[in-house]
Amino acid sequence: MNKKQFFLMALVLAATSACNAEKLTFEMPVEKVMELKGFVLKGISLSGTVKLGCISNDNQFSVKRNGKVIHTNQIRVLEVADLRLDQTFTGEVYTGERITLYIPDGKKDDIVPGDVVISTASACSNGPVRK
């Protein structure tokens, strides 16, 4: 293989690997999973601290375990802990916030602490941090 062929192959590999890379707009490690057995809310809740980005209600998310997607759904935010009096919940959650998400009809063993909630397609109006 000559230098020109080698350079061309390296360029193609770099371009294809860049296309396959996920650009995360949201990431939250799951710290706690609770089963909800209420009359209205049945399923599971996932709690954790947002590590990266923001996400809003109805955005698509996935849950990964050991790099493999194990669940996909739409975001339903149940709670944002410790909002200040001058802040209102607008359906969006941001980096650094402790949140609780709801997965309807989920089973407690479906998702476990250590799994990671991610999204590559979230749309928040204020960027990655609550203002």
C-alpha positions in Angstrom: 0.0 0.0 0.0 1.5 3.3 -1.0 1.3 6.6 1.0 -1.6 7.9 -1.0 -3.8 4.8 -0.5 -2.9 4.8 3.2 -3.8 8.4 3.6 -7.1 7.9 1.8 -8.0 4.9 3.9 -7.2 6.8 7.1 -9.4 9.7 6.0 -12.3 7.4 5.2 -12.0 5.7 8.6 -11.9 9.0 10.4 -14.9 10.3 8.6 -17.0 7.2 9.2 -16.1 6.9 12.9 -17.1 10.6 13.4 -20.4 9.9 11.8 -21.1 7.0 14.2 -20.1 8.9 17.4 -23.1 9.8 19.6 -23.4 13.5 20.5 -25.0 13.4 23.9 -27.2 16.3 24.8 -28.3 14.7 28.1 -26.8 12.2 30.6 -27.9 11.1 34.0 -26.5 8.1 36.0 -29.4 6.3 37.7 -28.9 6.4 41.5 -32.2 5.1 42.7 -35.1 3.1 41.2 -38.5 2.9 43.0 -41.6 0.9 42.0 -44.8 3.0 41.8 -48.0 1.0 42.6 -50.5 3.9 42.9 -53.9 4.2 41.4 -52.7 6.9 39.0 -48.9 6.3 38.7 -48.0 2.7 38.0 -44.4 1.9 36.8 -41.0 3.0 38.1 -39.3 6.2 39.0 -35.6 6.9 38.3 -33.7 9.4 40.4 -30.3 10.9 39.9 -28.3 14.0 39.3 -28.0 15.3 35.7 -24.4 15.0 34.7 -24.6 16.6 31.3 -27.0 18.9 29.4 -30.7 19.3 29.6 -33.9 17.5 28.5 -37.5 18.4 28.6 -40.8 16.5 28.9 -41.7 14.5 25.8 -38.0 14.3 24.5 -36.8 10.8 23.5 -34.4 9.2 25.9 -32.6 5.8 26.2 -31.2 3.9 29.1 -27.9 2.2 28.7 -26.3 -0.6 30.6 -22.7 -1.6 29.8 -22.9 0.5 26.6 -26.0 -1.3 25.3 -29.5 0.3 25.0 -31.9 -1.5 27.3 -34.9 0.9 27.2 -36.2 3.7 25.1 -39.1 6.0 26.0 -40.2 9.7 26.3 -39.2 11.8 29.3 -41.7 12.4 32.0 -40.2 14.5 34.8 -41.9 13.9 38.2 -39.7 16.1 40.3 -36.8 18.6 40.3 -35.3 18.8 43.8 -34.3 22.1 45.5 -35.7 24.6 43.0 -35.2 28.1 44.4 -38.2 30.3 45.0 -37.4 32.4 42.0 -37.3 29.4 39.7 -40.3 27.7 38.2 -40.5 24.2 36.7 -41.1 24.6 32.9 -40.8 20.9 32.0 -37.1 21.1 31.5 -34.2 19.7 33.7 -30.6 20.9 33.6 -27.0 20.0 34.5 -26.4 19.5 38.2 -30.1 19.1 39.2 -31.4 16.2 41.2 -34.4 14.9 39.3 -36.9 12.0 39.3 -38.2 10.6 36.0 -41.3 8.4 35.5 -41.5 5.3 33.3 -45.1 4.1 33.0 -45.6 0.4 33.3 -41.9 -0.2 33.9 -40.8 -3.0 36.3 -38.3 -2.4 39.1 -35.7 -4.8 37.7 -35.9 -3.4 34.2 -33.6 -0.5 35.2 -31.1 -0.6 38.1 -28.8 1.8 39.8 -25.7 2.3 37.7 -27.6 2.4 34.4 -27.3 5.7 32.5 -30.2 7.8 31.0 -29.0 9.5 27.8 -30.5 11.5 25.0 -29.1 12.7 21.7 -32.1 14.8 20.7 -33.2 17.0 23.5 -34.5 20.6 23.0 -34.2 23.0 25.9 -35.0 26.7 25.5 -32.3 28.0 27.9 -29.2 25.8 27.1 -27.7 23.3 29.5 -28.1 25.2 32.8 -31.2 26.6 34.5 -31.2 30.4 34.5 
